[in-house]
């Protein structure tokens, strides 16, 4: 997938002509206005013949090119160096891959398991690297708006993954489709390319949502809270087991915070942080994925108070910051709010605002300030961190550097087997107030040095990677491996060949 130029925007329907006479009858007019006028009936006819409508494909390819050009405009992240690096990206045709079973489907995309064909392995020993191939669903191509949105999101995701490559907790982009972007979207560059535009990434084997669901079931069977070791009298062995569970979850939180700090240092707001967008690879390493809603915050677009006029009501409701739900200007602090809600879910096992309708969530949470219950037996600095993260005042929320510092302190105390009681004295990094007035905000500099995670991650790494794109509905899971892992390594839910990745790479129509 070659980086587009402005010339590529001038894609014409003629480049996407079909030899099918039935389809050609609907496309004897080639100017934009006439194509738009007959698009609806044309799409229906092409779909009936199992074809991709050339007119819809033209608009979708233009939307994808426009989205990438907009990413690059006045961008620091997508600078000239990254544009040149795009030329060095590994390019693959679908004939280069052994495409296997479907792993899942989302709103716009399908994900299939795949591996490189033997002749491309260059004498490498062992099994081929397990990969996942993400491409647009044929069904959305019958809807011109969905086709355009899906193509733009997939192209945008590829560029974000490439620009943010190298971080151990962000999904690795392995390859993109050979050829130019517009032709790939329109499927006009290669008659043998039945998948059109696709990206290939490292395969993921479970999501944090699946892991949390497994933990919820185990917690219900045990009929005791995670923090029982702090207050209950029990055997030393049982108490240590509970402490190990707590340590695992703090380690997961640290890995998420490390990845988010990296994004914010590059002026990227993620806007959809939730368990479904966090997964685990074959080694149990945590990964954040699905950058369909990610946005680079460009200095020239900032308001005087450091906020940006971005699309409101974007992301998943239960993790959405109030200012996003209210469609107010916002900045990277919306990710901190999401992290606070997610951190509580990690430690309590409770699905936040479970069963709330959109109206109830708006009234109670967004407008009423309701937040999850914080147990008084939790470590005080952890209680304080959660409350500051989900403060209704964006500038009262800590940055991810402060979040990491606090989580490391909590983890160190647990590793030293010195649980912090709610009345235990400790050093607070900052005031715990969540109602402070709003000072002017600044965005983290891309040059800020990332904190080392050597003290946080046990050898072997953490776990968490892919996710199916769902909103708030819980999913039931099948059988799982009950083998006990080492106490310091989080245990993800692993299926037979990976997992049911329903909606794993799905996209959203909110992209501004």
One Martini backbone bead per residue (centre of mass of N, CA, C, O) as a GRO file, in nm:
protein
  512
    1UNK     BB    1   0.084   0.044   0.031
    2UNK     BB    2   0.096   0.339  -0.103
    3UNK     BB    3   0.146   0.649  -0.058
    4UNK     BB    4  -0.044   0.908  -0.114
    5UNK     BB    5  -0.147   1.145  -0.345
    6UNK     BB    6  -0.319   1.400  -0.483
    7UNK     BB    7  -0.369   1.246  -0.752
    8UNK     BB    8  -0.541   1.005  -0.626
    9UNK     BB    9  -0.809   1.162  -0.595
   10UNK     BB   10  -0.845   1.132  -0.923
   11UNK     BB   11  -1.052   0.912  -0.931
   12UNK     BB   12  -1.197   0.700  -1.166
   13UNK     BB   13  -1.433   0.490  -1.292
   14UNK     BB   14  -1.257   0.372  -1.525
   15UNK     BB   15  -1.058   0.205  -1.328
   16UNK     BB   16  -1.343   0.025  -1.240
   17UNK     BB   17  -1.421  -0.149  -1.459
   18UNK     BB   18  -1.649  -0.378  -1.585
   19UNK     BB   19  -1.719  -0.651  -1.796
   20UNK     BB   20  -1.997  -0.643  -1.709
   21UNK     BB   21  -2.278  -0.565  -1.879
   22UNK     BB   22  -2.479  -0.511  -1.653
   23UNK     BB   23  -2.302  -0.294  -1.513
   24UNK     BB   24  -2.245  -0.099  -1.758
   25UNK     BB   25  -2.538   0.013  -1.788
   26UNK     BB   26  -2.485   0.198  -1.516
   27UNK     BB   27  -2.185   0.334  -1.653
   28UNK     BB   28  -2.204   0.544  -1.906
   29UNK     BB   29  -2.165   0.751  -1.689
   30UNK     BB   30  -1.862   0.944  -1.564
   31UNK     BB   31  -1.959   1.154  -1.391
   32UNK     BB   32  -2.010   1.237  -1.072
   33UNK     BB   33  -2.311   1.319  -1.071
   34UNK     BB   34  -2.422   1.067  -1.219
   35UNK     BB   35  -2.313   0.856  -1.027
   36UNK     BB   36  -2.465   0.953  -0.777
   37UNK     BB   37  -2.758   0.922  -0.893
   38UNK     BB   38  -2.711   0.592  -0.966
   39UNK     BB   39  -2.598   0.441  -0.713
   40UNK     BB   40  -2.825   0.283  -0.575
   41UNK     BB   41  -2.914   0.101  -0.815
   42UNK     BB   42  -2.631  -0.002  -0.884
   43UNK     BB   43  -2.565  -0.147  -0.622
   44UNK     BB   44  -2.793  -0.352  -0.637
   45UNK     BB   45  -2.706  -0.486  -0.904
   46UNK     BB   46  -2.418  -0.568  -0.827
   47UNK     BB   47  -2.498  -0.740  -0.581
   48UNK     BB   48  -2.674  -0.946  -0.737
   49UNK     BB   49  -2.391  -1.029  -0.902
   50UNK     BB   50  -2.144  -1.018  -0.692
   51UNK     BB   51  -2.048  -0.719  -0.706
   52UNK     BB   52  -1.847  -0.437  -0.712
   53UNK     BB   53  -1.918  -0.123  -0.718
   54UNK     BB   54  -1.756   0.117  -0.893
   55UNK     BB   55  -1.873   0.373  -0.762
   56UNK     BB   56  -1.831   0.294  -0.467
   57UNK     BB   57  -1.527   0.241  -0.497
   58UNK     BB   58  -1.450   0.527  -0.570
   59UNK     BB   59  -1.547   0.663  -0.306
   60UNK     BB   60  -1.381   0.486  -0.110
   61UNK     BB   61  -1.099   0.553  -0.221
   62UNK     BB   62  -1.123   0.854  -0.169
   63UNK     BB   63  -1.168   0.836   0.139
   64UNK     BB   64  -0.897   0.701   0.203
   65UNK     BB   65  -0.710   0.915   0.084
   66UNK     BB   66  -0.820   1.156   0.244
   67UNK     BB   67  -0.755   1.044   0.527
   68UNK     BB   68  -0.445   1.034   0.486
   69UNK     BB   69  -0.400   1.329   0.407
   70UNK     BB   70  -0.509   1.437   0.677
   71UNK     BB   71  -0.299   1.306   0.859
   72UNK     BB   72  -0.047   1.461   0.714
   73UNK     BB   73  -0.154   1.728   0.791
   74UNK     BB   74   0.038   1.896   1.006
   75UNK     BB   75   0.233   1.659   1.089
   76UNK     BB   76   0.444   1.477   1.311
   77UNK     BB   77   0.392   1.173   1.291
   78UNK     BB   78   0.347   1.218   0.960
   79UNK     BB   79   0.617   1.260   0.838
   80UNK     BB   80   0.862   1.230   0.608
   81UNK     BB   81   0.986   0.980   0.735
   82UNK     BB   82   0.725   0.809   0.739
   83UNK     BB   83   0.670   0.824   0.438
   84UNK     BB   84   0.930   0.673   0.359
   85UNK     BB   85   0.880   0.418   0.534
   86UNK     BB   86   0.634   0.317   0.373
   87UNK     BB   87   0.813   0.209   0.134
   88UNK     BB   88   0.940  -0.024   0.345
   89UNK     BB   89   0.710  -0.185   0.364
   90UNK     BB   90   0.560  -0.469   0.376
   91UNK     BB   91   0.448  -0.649   0.088
   92UNK     BB   92   0.129  -0.810  -0.003
   93UNK     BB   93  -0.024  -1.068  -0.143
   94UNK     BB   94  -0.266  -1.303  -0.120
   95UNK     BB   95  -0.070  -1.524  -0.251
   96UNK     BB   96   0.137  -1.509   0.009
   97UNK     BB   97  -0.106  -1.650   0.160
   98UNK     BB   98  -0.235  -1.861   0.411
   99UNK     BB   99  -0.568  -1.887   0.439
  100UNK     BB  100  -0.787  -1.928   0.696
  101UNK     BB  101  -0.978  -1.891   0.939
  102UNK     BB  102  -1.221  -1.727   1.095
  103UNK     BB  103  -1.204  -1.507   1.376
  104UNK     BB  104  -1.381  -1.249   1.278
  105UNK     BB  105  -1.626  -0.977   1.321
  106UNK     BB  106  -1.729  -0.657   1.232
  107UNK     BB  107  -1.867  -0.381   1.112
  108UNK     BB  108  -1.637  -0.378   0.852
  109UNK     BB  109  -1.467  -0.643   0.931
  110UNK     BB  110  -1.246  -0.912   0.861
  111UNK     BB  111  -1.086  -1.197   1.029
  112UNK     BB  112  -0.798  -1.390   0.940
  113UNK     BB  113  -0.610  -1.647   0.939
  114UNK     BB  114  -0.243  -1.651   0.883
  115UNK     BB  115   0.033  -1.732   0.656
  116UNK     BB  116   0.317  -1.776   0.519
  117UNK     BB  117   0.454  -1.895   0.260
  118UNK     BB  118   0.716  -2.100   0.219
  119UNK     BB  119   0.878  -1.926  -0.006
  120UNK     BB  120   0.894  -1.670   0.221
  121UNK     BB  121   1.080  -1.789   0.470
  122UNK     BB  122   1.391  -1.816   0.412
  123UNK     BB  123   1.470  -2.081   0.589
  124UNK     BB  124   1.300  -2.090   0.826
  125UNK     BB  125   1.250  -2.218   1.128
  126UNK     BB  126   0.969  -2.357   1.189
  127UNK     BB  127   0.689  -2.211   1.234
  128UNK     BB  128   0.492  -2.001   1.118
  129UNK     BB  129   0.382  -1.700   1.165
  130UNK     BB  130   0.118  -1.585   1.330
  131UNK     BB  131  -0.156  -1.432   1.163
  132UNK     BB  132  -0.359  -1.144   1.066
  133UNK     BB  133  -0.637  -1.065   0.849
  134UNK     BB  134  -0.759  -0.746   0.741
  135UNK     BB  135  -1.086  -0.681   0.594
  136UNK     BB  136  -1.337  -0.600   0.402
  137UNK     BB  137  -1.657  -0.645   0.387
  138UNK     BB  138  -1.873  -0.724   0.138
  139UNK     BB  139  -2.144  -0.620   0.263
  140UNK     BB  140  -2.060  -0.305   0.286
  141UNK     BB  141  -2.037  -0.252  -0.033
  142UNK     BB  142  -2.359  -0.196  -0.057
  143UNK     BB  143  -2.274   0.056   0.123
  144UNK     BB  144  -2.139   0.354   0.060
  145UNK     BB  145  -2.085   0.461   0.350
  146UNK     BB  146  -1.954   0.210   0.473
  147UNK     BB  147  -1.734   0.179   0.266
  148UNK     BB  148  -1.596   0.450   0.320
  149UNK     BB  149  -1.548   0.419   0.624
  150UNK     BB  150  -1.393   0.150   0.620
  151UNK     BB  151  -1.159   0.238   0.435
  152UNK     BB  152  -1.061   0.476   0.607
  153UNK     BB  153  -1.006   0.319   0.872
  154UNK     BB  154  -0.803   0.109   0.763
  155UNK     BB  155  -0.594   0.309   0.656
  156UNK     BB  156  -0.553   0.462   0.922
  157UNK     BB  157  -0.460   0.223   1.095
  158UNK     BB  158  -0.205   0.156   0.936
  159UNK     BB  159  -0.061   0.430   0.991
  160UNK     BB  160  -0.058   0.417   1.298
  161UNK     BB  161   0.092   0.148   1.335
  162UNK     BB  162   0.345   0.243   1.188
  163UNK     BB  163   0.412   0.506   1.354
  164UNK     BB  164   0.388   0.318   1.644
  165UNK     BB  165   0.610   0.143   1.623
  166UNK     BB  166   0.792  -0.066   1.879
  167UNK     BB  167   0.590  -0.117   2.091
  168UNK     BB  168   0.515  -0.383   2.305
  169UNK     BB  169   0.189  -0.264   2.354
  170UNK     BB  170   0.156  -0.262   2.034
  171UNK     BB  171   0.041  -0.350   1.758
  172UNK     BB  172   0.178  -0.531   1.491
  173UNK     BB  173   0.274  -0.443   1.175
  174UNK     BB  174   0.356  -0.652   0.906
  175UNK     BB  175   0.153  -0.577   0.657
  176UNK     BB  176   0.059  -0.478   0.326
  177UNK     BB  177  -0.076  -0.404   0.044
  178UNK     BB  178  -0.006  -0.429  -0.264
  179UNK     BB  179   0.005  -0.122  -0.385
  180UNK     BB  180  -0.232   0.106  -0.418
  181UNK     BB  181  -0.483   0.232  -0.237
  182UNK     BB  182  -0.713   0.280  -0.443
  183UNK     BB  183  -0.694   0.001  -0.589
  184UNK     BB  184  -0.744  -0.174  -0.340
  185UNK     BB  185  -1.026  -0.076  -0.270
  186UNK     BB  186  -1.142  -0.135  -0.575
  187UNK     BB  187  -1.010  -0.402  -0.692
  188UNK     BB  188  -0.819  -0.310  -0.972
  189UNK     BB  189  -0.508  -0.434  -0.949
  190UNK     BB  190  -0.624  -0.745  -0.898
  191UNK     BB  191  -0.798  -1.023  -0.987
  192UNK     BB  192  -0.678  -1.209  -0.736
  193UNK     BB  193  -0.783  -0.988  -0.525
  194UNK     BB  194  -1.043  -1.070  -0.304
  195UNK     BB  195  -0.970  -0.852  -0.052
  196UNK     BB  196  -0.815  -0.613  -0.118
  197UNK     BB  197  -0.785  -0.428   0.136
  198UNK     BB  198  -0.507  -0.507   0.362
  199UNK     BB  199  -0.396  -0.624   0.682
  200UNK     BB  200  -0.105  -0.740   0.870
  201UNK     BB  201  -0.090  -0.908   1.185
  202UNK     BB  202  -0.049  -1.006   1.476
  203UNK     BB  203  -0.166  -1.258   1.650
  204UNK     BB  204  -0.445  -1.305   1.857
  205UNK     BB  205  -0.586  -1.491   2.159
  206UNK     BB  206  -0.701  -1.253   2.344
  207UNK     BB  207  -0.892  -1.072   2.571
  208UNK     BB  208  -0.960  -0.884   2.842
  209UNK     BB  209  -1.259  -0.951   2.849
  210UNK     BB  210  -1.221  -1.257   2.874
  211UNK     BB  211  -1.052  -1.251   3.130
  212UNK     BB  212  -1.261  -1.108   3.310
  213UNK     BB  213  -1.483  -1.320   3.281
  214UNK     BB  214  -1.323  -1.544   3.416
  215UNK     BB  215  -1.277  -1.396   3.686
  216UNK     BB  216  -1.573  -1.364   3.761
  217UNK     BB  217  -1.636  -1.662   3.786
  218UNK     BB  218  -1.424  -1.725   4.004
  219UNK     BB  219  -1.529  -1.517   4.214
  220UNK     BB  220  -1.810  -1.644   4.248
  221UNK     BB  221  -1.706  -1.919   4.355
  222UNK     BB  222  -1.546  -1.791   4.606
  223UNK     BB  223  -1.707  -1.560   4.755
  224UNK     BB  224  -1.477  -1.324   4.724
  225UNK     BB  225  -1.283  -1.073   4.733
  226UNK     BB  226  -0.982  -0.974   4.620
  227UNK     BB  227  -0.918  -0.811   4.914
  228UNK     BB  228  -0.930  -1.033   5.145
  229UNK     BB  229  -0.625  -1.027   5.251
  230UNK     BB  230  -0.659  -0.762   5.428
  231UNK     BB  231  -0.910  -0.868   5.639
  232UNK     BB  232  -0.895  -1.166   5.635
  233UNK     BB  233  -0.889  -1.476   5.783
  234UNK     BB  234  -0.624  -1.688   5.664
  235UNK     BB  235  -0.426  -1.860   5.504
  236UNK     BB  236  -0.121  -1.806   5.374
  237UNK     BB  237  -0.174  -1.935   5.097
  238UNK     BB  238  -0.436  -1.784   5.032
  239UNK     BB  239  -0.325  -1.500   5.066
  240UNK     BB  240  -0.109  -1.523   4.841
  241UNK     BB  241  -0.305  -1.574   4.611
  242UNK     BB  242  -0.448  -1.300   4.632
  243UNK     BB  243  -0.194  -1.130   4.590
  244UNK     BB  244  -0.131  -1.236   4.306
  245UNK     BB  245  -0.385  -1.135   4.171
  246UNK     BB  246  -0.333  -0.838   4.224
  247UNK     BB  247  -0.058  -0.819   4.080
  248UNK     BB  248  -0.153  -0.893   3.797
  249UNK     BB  249  -0.344  -0.642   3.761
  250UNK     BB  250  -0.131  -0.425   3.797
  251UNK     BB  251   0.043  -0.513   3.558
  252UNK     BB  252  -0.167  -0.457   3.345
  253UNK     BB  253  -0.204  -0.157   3.408
  254UNK     BB  254   0.089  -0.078   3.343
  255UNK     BB  255   0.086  -0.158   3.043
  256UNK     BB  256  -0.134   0.032   2.958
  257UNK     BB  257  -0.001   0.296   3.060
  258UNK     BB  258   0.252   0.274   2.884
  259UNK     BB  259   0.107   0.292   2.610
  260UNK     BB  260  -0.042   0.562   2.667
  261UNK     BB  261   0.207   0.734   2.710
  262UNK     BB  262   0.314   0.695   2.424
  263UNK     BB  263   0.079   0.825   2.276
  264UNK     BB  264   0.091   1.105   2.421
  265UNK     BB  265   0.383   1.173   2.331
  266UNK     BB  266   0.245   1.164   2.020
  267UNK     BB  267  -0.036   1.312   2.026
  268UNK     BB  268  -0.240   1.070   2.101
  269UNK     BB  269  -0.581   0.991   2.089
  270UNK     BB  270  -0.778   0.709   2.134
  271UNK     BB  271  -1.107   0.694   2.249
  272UNK     BB  272  -1.114   0.341   2.315
  273UNK     BB  273  -1.073   0.244   2.615
  274UNK     BB  274  -1.090  -0.114   2.654
  275UNK     BB  275  -1.104  -0.455   2.684
  276UNK     BB  276  -1.163  -0.502   2.369
  277UNK     BB  277  -0.871  -0.330   2.301
  278UNK     BB  278  -0.733  -0.571   2.460
  279UNK     BB  279  -0.457  -0.806   2.437
  280UNK     BB  280  -0.311  -1.135   2.346
  281UNK     BB  281  -0.053  -1.315   2.269
  282UNK     BB  282   0.121  -1.611   2.256
  283UNK     BB  283   0.304  -1.485   2.513
  284UNK     BB  284   0.117  -1.273   2.682
  285UNK     BB  285   0.125  -0.998   2.545
  286UNK     BB  286   0.037  -0.680   2.565
  287UNK     BB  287  -0.220  -0.516   2.359
  288UNK     BB  288  -0.300  -0.246   2.157
  289UNK     BB  289  -0.597  -0.186   1.957
  290UNK     BB  290  -0.771  -0.016   1.748
  291UNK     BB  291  -0.739   0.295   1.554
  292UNK     BB  292  -1.019   0.417   1.444
  293UNK     BB  293  -1.027   0.671   1.681
  294UNK     BB  294  -0.774   0.795   1.641
  295UNK     BB  295  -0.588   1.108   1.728
  296UNK     BB  296  -0.411   1.373   1.623
  297UNK     BB  297  -0.273   1.647   1.800
  298UNK     BB  298  -0.265   1.959   1.661
  299UNK     BB  299  -0.148   2.265   1.742
  300UNK     BB  300  -0.322   2.436   1.523
  301UNK     BB  301  -0.609   2.309   1.667
  302UNK     BB  302  -0.592   2.456   1.928
  303UNK     BB  303  -0.699   2.584   2.195
  304UNK     BB  304  -0.620   2.792   2.454
  305UNK     BB  305  -0.686   2.539   2.671
  306UNK     BB  306  -0.591   2.261   2.506
  307UNK     BB  307  -0.828   2.206   2.326
  308UNK     BB  308  -1.061   2.019   2.108
  309UNK     BB  309  -1.260   1.995   1.814
  310UNK     BB  310  -1.425   1.706   1.850
  311UNK     BB  311  -1.588   1.431   1.833
  312UNK     BB  312  -1.867   1.336   1.975
  313UNK     BB  313  -1.973   1.049   2.101
  314UNK     BB  314  -1.695   0.877   2.131
  315UNK     BB  315  -1.717   0.541   2.166
  316UNK     BB  316  -1.771   0.394   2.483
  317UNK     BB  317  -1.989   0.474   2.715
  318UNK     BB  318  -1.873   0.355   2.995
  319UNK     BB  319  -1.571   0.503   2.906
  320UNK     BB  320  -1.682   0.789   2.873
  321UNK     BB  321  -1.631   1.102   2.888
  322UNK     BB  322  -1.830   1.364   2.962
  323UNK     BB  323  -1.727   1.566   2.738
  324UNK     BB  324  -1.796   1.373   2.506
  325UNK     BB  325  -2.102   1.332   2.563
  326UNK     BB  326  -2.140   1.662   2.548
  327UNK     BB  327  -1.973   1.781   2.307
  328UNK     BB  328  -1.700   1.886   2.397
  329UNK     BB  329  -1.411   1.990   2.433
  330UNK     BB  330  -1.094   1.803   2.403
  331UNK     BB  331  -0.846   1.561   2.519
  332UNK     BB  332  -0.631   1.324   2.658
  333UNK     BB  333  -0.800   1.298   2.931
  334UNK     BB  334  -1.008   1.085   2.829
  335UNK     BB  335  -0.817   0.839   2.871
  336UNK     BB  336  -0.798   0.863   3.180
  337UNK     BB  337  -1.086   0.806   3.243
  338UNK     BB  338  -1.096   0.525   3.114
  339UNK     BB  339  -0.876   0.406   3.296
  340UNK     BB  340  -1.023   0.433   3.567
  341UNK     BB  341  -1.256   0.242   3.495
  342UNK     BB  342  -1.075   0.000   3.417
  343UNK     BB  343  -0.927  -0.032   3.688
  344UNK     BB  344  -1.175  -0.104   3.852
  345UNK     BB  345  -1.248  -0.357   3.687
  346UNK     BB  346  -0.989  -0.515   3.738
  347UNK     BB  347  -1.019  -0.517   4.068
  348UNK     BB  348  -1.340  -0.595   4.099
  349UNK     BB  349  -1.500  -0.730   3.836
  350UNK     BB  350  -1.684  -0.494   3.752
  351UNK     BB  351  -1.920  -0.377   3.550
  352UNK     BB  352  -1.965  -0.075   3.439
  353UNK     BB  353  -2.279   0.023   3.443
  354UNK     BB  354  -2.466  -0.212   3.453
  355UNK     BB  355  -2.766  -0.179   3.263
  356UNK     BB  356  -2.738   0.089   3.132
  357UNK     BB  357  -2.875   0.321   2.973
  358UNK     BB  358  -2.831   0.597   2.796
  359UNK     BB  359  -3.009   0.774   2.977
  360UNK     BB  360  -2.893   0.688   3.254
  361UNK     BB  361  -2.600   0.760   3.197
  362UNK     BB  362  -2.645   1.058   3.147
  363UNK     BB  363  -2.784   1.127   3.419
  364UNK     BB  364  -2.583   0.982   3.634
  365UNK     BB  365  -2.290   1.025   3.508
  366UNK     BB  366  -2.257   1.278   3.332
  367UNK     BB  367  -2.449   1.470   3.514
  368UNK     BB  368  -2.433   1.326   3.820
  369UNK     BB  369  -2.138   1.180   3.891
  370UNK     BB  370  -2.129   0.886   3.877
  371UNK     BB  371  -1.943   0.616   4.036
  372UNK     BB  372  -1.770   0.374   4.128
  373UNK     BB  373  -1.711   0.174   4.387
  374UNK     BB  374  -1.484   0.229   4.659
  375UNK     BB  375  -1.297   0.046   4.852
  376UNK     BB  376  -1.169   0.104   5.174
  377UNK     BB  377  -0.946  -0.145   5.153
  378UNK     BB  378  -0.794  -0.009   4.960
  379UNK     BB  379  -0.543   0.143   4.862
  380UNK     BB  380  -0.518   0.475   4.893
  381UNK     BB  381  -0.360   0.548   4.628
  382UNK     BB  382  -0.568   0.395   4.452
  383UNK     BB  383  -0.819   0.548   4.518
  384UNK     BB  384  -0.712   0.823   4.434
  385UNK     BB  385  -0.650   0.759   4.139
  386UNK     BB  386  -0.932   0.693   4.039
  387UNK     BB  387  -1.071   0.964   4.119
  388UNK     BB  388  -0.886   1.140   3.940
  389UNK     BB  389  -0.939   1.007   3.664
  390UNK     BB  390  -1.279   1.051   3.700
  391UNK     BB  391  -1.296   1.333   3.687
  392UNK     BB  392  -1.495   1.600   3.570
  393UNK     BB  393  -1.210   1.739   3.566
  394UNK     BB  394  -0.967   1.721   3.340
  395UNK     BB  395  -0.731   1.885   3.515
  396UNK     BB  396  -0.746   1.667   3.762
  397UNK     BB  397  -0.607   1.471   3.592
  398UNK     BB  398  -0.370   1.258   3.543
  399UNK     BB  399  -0.099   1.150   3.412
  400UNK     BB  400   0.079   0.867   3.309
  401UNK     BB  401   0.322   0.916   3.487
  402UNK     BB  402   0.167   0.922   3.757
  403UNK     BB  403   0.028   0.653   3.728
  404UNK     BB  404   0.284   0.480   3.718
  405UNK     BB  405   0.400   0.559   3.990
  406UNK     BB  406   0.166   0.450   4.163
  407UNK     BB  407   0.163   0.155   4.058
  408UNK     BB  408   0.454   0.090   4.146
  409UNK     BB  409   0.409   0.131   4.447
  410UNK     BB  410   0.195  -0.088   4.479
  411UNK     BB  411   0.361  -0.324   4.366
  412UNK     BB  412   0.601  -0.310   4.562
  413UNK     BB  413   0.438  -0.364   4.819
  414UNK     BB  414   0.342  -0.650   4.730
  415UNK     BB  415   0.624  -0.780   4.674
  416UNK     BB  416   0.695  -0.717   4.991
  417UNK     BB  417   0.448  -0.794   5.163
  418UNK     BB  418   0.296  -0.482   5.206
  419UNK     BB  419   0.007  -0.413   5.266
  420UNK     BB  420  -0.217  -0.147   5.213
  421UNK     BB  421  -0.398   0.018   5.417
  422UNK     BB  422  -0.632   0.260   5.446
  423UNK     BB  423  -0.447   0.377   5.712
  424UNK     BB  424  -0.186   0.394   5.561
  425UNK     BB  425   0.090   0.552   5.528
  426UNK     BB  426   0.165   0.782   5.256
  427UNK     BB  427   0.279   0.898   4.944
  428UNK     BB  428   0.156   1.157   4.762
  429UNK     BB  429   0.197   1.287   4.450
  430UNK     BB  430  -0.098   1.416   4.484
  431UNK     BB  431  -0.378   1.552   4.502
  432UNK     BB  432  -0.710   1.396   4.545
  433UNK     BB  433  -0.864   1.596   4.408
  434UNK     BB  434  -1.175   1.630   4.185
  435UNK     BB  435  -1.254   1.973   4.219
  436UNK     BB  436  -1.072   2.140   4.067
  437UNK     BB  437  -0.989   2.386   3.898
  438UNK     BB  438  -0.927   2.504   3.564
  439UNK     BB  439  -0.652   2.483   3.410
  440UNK     BB  440  -0.418   2.497   3.189
  441UNK     BB  441  -0.337   2.291   2.926
  442UNK     BB  442  -0.110   2.031   2.825
  443UNK     BB  443   0.077   1.854   2.598
  444UNK     BB  444   0.264   1.609   2.551
  445UNK     BB  445   0.578   1.548   2.464
  446UNK     BB  446   0.747   1.354   2.230
  447UNK     BB  447   1.032   1.382   2.402
  448UNK     BB  448   0.950   1.222   2.623
  449UNK     BB  449   1.050   0.997   2.844
  450UNK     BB  450   1.016   0.671   2.885
  451UNK     BB  451   0.937   0.463   3.117
  452UNK     BB  452   1.059   0.211   3.269
  453UNK     BB  453   0.959  -0.157   3.291
  454UNK     BB  454   1.160  -0.345   3.455
  455UNK     BB  455   0.995  -0.339   3.741
  456UNK     BB  456   0.704  -0.448   3.618
  457UNK     BB  457   0.814  -0.690   3.439
  458UNK     BB  458   0.818  -1.001   3.400
  459UNK     BB  459   0.946  -1.257   3.278
  460UNK     BB  460   0.751  -1.297   2.968
  461UNK     BB  461   0.544  -1.097   3.029
  462UNK     BB  462   0.238  -0.999   2.933
  463UNK     BB  463  -0.123  -0.960   2.891
  464UNK     BB  464  -0.284  -0.844   2.589
  465UNK     BB  465  -0.483  -0.769   2.286
  466UNK     BB  466  -0.746  -0.836   2.142
  467UNK     BB  467  -1.064  -0.722   1.993
  468UNK     BB  468  -1.389  -0.703   1.988
  469UNK     BB  469  -1.638  -0.503   1.842
  470UNK     BB  470  -1.800  -0.382   2.117
  471UNK     BB  471  -1.972  -0.236   2.349
  472UNK     BB  472  -2.153  -0.363   2.639
  473UNK     BB  473  -2.181  -0.656   2.587
  474UNK     BB  474  -2.175  -0.956   2.705
  475UNK     BB  475  -1.976  -1.254   2.676
  476UNK     BB  476  -1.963  -1.574   2.612
  477UNK     BB  477  -1.776  -1.870   2.697
  478UNK     BB  478  -1.587  -2.125   2.670
  479UNK     BB  479  -1.355  -2.318   2.707
  480UNK     BB  480  -1.064  -2.361   2.930
  481UNK     BB  481  -0.762  -2.322   3.068
  482UNK     BB  482  -0.673  -2.438   3.413
  483UNK     BB  483  -0.396  -2.379   3.427
  484UNK     BB  484  -0.132  -2.276   3.622
  485UNK     BB  485   0.045  -2.002   3.657
  486UNK     BB  486   0.260  -1.801   3.728
  487UNK     BB  487   0.210  -1.560   3.969
  488UNK     BB  488   0.338  -1.306   3.780
  489UNK     BB  489   0.142  -1.403   3.548
  490UNK     BB  490  -0.095  -1.330   3.354
  491UNK     BB  491  -0.414  -1.490   3.274
  492UNK     BB  492  -0.541  -1.566   2.990
  493UNK     BB  493  -0.775  -1.633   2.764
  494UNK     BB  494  -0.756  -1.952   2.593
  495UNK     BB  495  -0.797  -2.108   2.319
  496UNK     BB  496  -0.726  -2.327   2.085
  497UNK     BB  497  -0.625  -2.106   1.838
  498UNK     BB  498  -0.726  -1.860   2.034
  499UNK     BB  499  -1.022  -1.714   1.929
  500UNK     BB  500  -1.318  -1.540   1.944
  501UNK     BB  501  -1.301  -1.254   1.719
  502UNK     BB  502  -1.543  -1.078   1.755
  503UNK     BB  503  -1.479  -0.768   1.627
  504UNK     BB  504  -1.176  -0.716   1.654
  505UNK     BB  505  -1.145  -0.507   1.379
  506UNK     BB  506  -1.342  -0.303   1.415
  507UNK     BB  507  -1.520  -0.014   1.325
  508UNK     BB  508  -1.584   0.338   1.303
  509UNK     BB  509  -1.766   0.635   1.209
  510UNK     BB  510  -1.587   0.789   1.407
  511UNK     BB  511  -1.312   1.027   1.287
  512UNK     BB  512  -1.238   1.334   1.369
   0.00000   0.00000   0.00000
